[in-house]
Amino acid sequence: MSTRFKAFVIAAAALVAAPAAAEMEISVYTGHQSLPHSRLTGSNPVVGAFSRTVKLDGKSFVMPPYYGVRAMWWRDSGLGFGVEYTHTKAYAPDADKTALGFTRLEFSDGHNVITANVAKRWANKWGKLTPYVGAGIGIAMPHVDALDTAGNKTFGFQYAGPAMRLTAGAKYDINDRWATYGEYQFTASQNNVDLAGGGNLSARLITNAFNVGVMMKF
């Protein structure tokens, strides 16, 4: 099993084992994810210490695409608890890579965010349409892919720091088991990673995403 899914699978299994006096939902989504400017600080053997504001690119539809998986356990009160895994991405533009001494600088196999969530929904207010909001806290575990011009290559998953998310959307019930939904989602994470050759990089990454997905209820 891939390392980035372990925390999600363990938490989801715990939710499934919870008392059955509530509704479980498993959902998957994709969409368009973007990042505002972020300040990258750190050091590498090429330029030494660096600090530069960079407009990172999310490239949502470049393989592997942006996606997420969520498990929610809803109480009769409309309060829900769950876990969520999101595979976002971040690529540094060519000009910024050159200025910082890199030929590659990206989280292209995922800037992976895993959170424990709390949510509130308002069922049966607008017929088949149910609005909801949610928030979560957890960790960022990016796959760091960096190559500096001295030939030092960093390639692998790292625990990078804390993360959080905010979500607001609405689902539409197709039938008793299936639903579709649309939502806006915000994530923020602090990322402190080690680079080969004795370097390091720190960045606070923020994402804005508009998601569409399907969910199964049981």
C-alpha positions in Angstrom: 0.0 0.0 0.0 1.3 3.5 -0.9 2.6 5.4 2.1 0.4 8.4 1.4 -2.7 6.4 1.8 -1.9 4.6 5.1 -3.2 7.3 7.4 -6.4 7.7 5.3 -7.1 4.0 5.2 -6.5 3.5 9.0 -8.8 6.4 9.9 -11.5 5.3 7.4 -11.5 1.8 8.8 -12.0 3.3 12.3 -15.0 5.2 11.0 -16.5 2.1 9.3 -16.2 0.3 12.5 -18.2 3.0 14.3 -21.8 2.4 15.5 -24.2 2.0 12.7 -26.7 4.5 14.1 -25.7 7.0 11.5 -25.0 7.4 7.8 -21.6 6.7 6.2 -20.5 8.4 2.9 -17.5 7.6 0.8 -16.8 10.1 -2.0 -14.2 10.9 -4.7 -13.7 14.2 -6.5 -11.6 16.1 -9.0 -11.6 19.6 -10.2 -9.5 22.7 -10.8 -6.9 23.6 -8.2 -4.7 26.7 -8.2 -2.1 28.3 -5.9 -1.5 32.0 -5.1 2.1 33.3 -4.6 4.2 31.6 -2.0 7.6 32.6 -0.5 10.2 29.9 -0.9 13.1 30.1 1.6 16.0 27.8 2.3 19.4 26.9 0.9 21.1 24.7 -1.6 24.8 24.2 -2.7 24.3 26.2 -5.9 23.1 29.6 -4.6 23.4 29.2 -0.8 20.6 30.8 1.1 17.6 31.9 -0.9 14.3 33.7 -0.4 12.0 34.3 -3.4 8.2 34.8 -3.9 7.0 32.3 -6.5 3.7 31.9 -8.4 3.4 28.1 -8.3 1.3 26.2 -10.9 -1.2 23.6 -9.9 -1.5 21.9 -13.3 -4.7 20.1 -12.2 -5.2 18.1 -15.3 -1.6 17.0 -16.0 -0.9 13.4 -15.0 -1.2 12.5 -12.2 -4.3 14.7 -12.0 -5.7 16.6 -9.0 -8.1 14.4 -6.9 -9.4 13.7 -3.4 -11.0 10.9 -1.4 -13.3 11.5 1.7 -15.0 9.3 4.2 -17.7 10.9 6.4 -19.8 9.5 9.3 -22.9 11.6 9.7 -24.9 11.8 12.9 -28.7 12.4 12.9 -28.1 15.9 14.2 -26.4 16.8 10.9 -22.9 16.9 12.4 -20.3 14.8 10.6 -16.9 13.4 11.4 -14.4 12.0 8.8 -11.0 11.9 7.1 -9.9 13.2 3.8 -6.9 12.7 1.5 -6.2 15.3 -1.3 -3.6 15.0 -4.0 -2.7 18.5 -5.0 0.3 19.6 -7.0 2.8 22.5 -7.2 5.3 23.3 -9.9 7.8 26.2 -9.9 8.0 28.1 -13.2 11.2 27.9 -15.2 12.5 31.4 -14.4 12.1 30.9 -10.7 13.8 27.5 -10.8 16.8 29.0 -12.6 17.1 31.9 -10.2 17.0 29.4 -7.3 19.6 27.1 -8.8 17.3 24.2 -9.8 16.4 22.5 -13.1 13.4 20.7 -11.4 11.4 22.0 -8.4 8.0 20.5 -7.9 5.6 18.4 -5.8 4.4 16.6 -9.0 3.5 13.3 -7.5 1.4 15.1 -5.0 1.5 17.8 -2.4 -0.6 15.3 -0.3 -2.8 16.7 2.4 -4.5 14.3 5.0 -6.9 15.7 7.5 -9.4 14.7 10.2 -12.6 16.7 9.4 -15.7 18.0 11.2 -18.7 19.1 9.1 -22.3 20.3 9.3 -25.0 19.6 6.7 -28.6 20.7 6.4 -30.5 17.8 5.0 -34.2 18.0 3.8 -34.1 21.8 3.5 -34.1 22.1 -0.3 -35.5 18.7 -1.4 -32.7 16.6 -2.9 -30.1 19.4 -2.5 -28.2 19.4 0.8 -25.7 22.2 1.6 -22.7 21.6 3.9 -19.6 23.2 5.3 -16.6 21.5 6.9 -13.1 22.1 8.3 -10.2 19.8 9.0 -6.7 19.7 10.5 -3.9 17.3 9.7 -0.6 16.9 7.9 1.1 17.7 4.6 3.2 14.9 3.1 4.5 16.0 -0.3 6.5 14.0 -2.8 9.5 16.3 -3.2 11.0 16.3 -6.7 14.0 18.7 -6.9 17.2 18.7 -9.0 19.7 21.5 -8.5 22.2 22.5 -11.2 25.0 20.8 -9.2 23.3 17.4 -9.8 21.8 16.9 -6.3 18.5 15.1 -6.7 15.7 14.9 -4.1 13.0 12.4 -4.9 10.6 11.0 -2.4 7.8 11.5 0.2 8.5 13.6 3.3 6.4 14.7 6.3 6.5 18.4 5.9 4.3 20.0 8.6 0.8 20.8 9.7 -2.1 21.4 7.3 -5.7 22.5 7.4 -8.7 22.7 5.1 -12.1 24.6 4.7 -14.9 23.3 2.5 -18.3 24.6 1.5 -20.6 23.0 -1.0 -23.9 21.2 -1.8 -24.8 17.6 -2.8 -27.6 16.4 -5.0 -29.2 13.0 -4.2 -29.5 10.9 -7.3 -31.2 8.0 -5.3 -30.9 6.5 -1.9 -27.3 5.3 -2.5 -25.7 7.7 -4.9 -25.2 11.5 -4.9 -23.2 14.1 -6.8 -21.8 17.3 -5.5 -19.9 20.5 -6.1 -17.8 22.5 -3.6 -15.2 25.1 -3.0 -12.2 23.9 -0.9 -9.3 25.9 0.6 -6.2 24.3 2.0 -3.1 25.7 3.8 0.0 23.9 4.9 3.4 24.6 6.3 6.1 22.7 4.4 9.7 22.2 5.6 11.6 19.7 3.6 15.2 18.5 3.3 17.0 18.6 0.0 19.9 16.4 -1.2 23.3 17.9 -0.9 22.6 19.5 2.5 19.9 21.9 1.4 16.4 22.7 2.7 13.3 24.4 1.6 10.4 26.0 3.5 7.1 27.2 2.0 3.6 27.9 3.2 1.3 26.6 0.4 -2.3 27.6 -0.1 -4.6 26.1 -2.6 -8.0 27.1 -3.9 -10.0 24.4 -5.6 -13.4 24.0 -7.2 -14.4 20.3 -7.0 -17.0 18.0 -8.5 -17.5 14.5 -7.3 -19.7 11.5 -6.6 -20.5 9.9 -3.3 -21.9 6.5 -2.1 -24.0 6.3 1.0 -24.5 3.2 3.2 
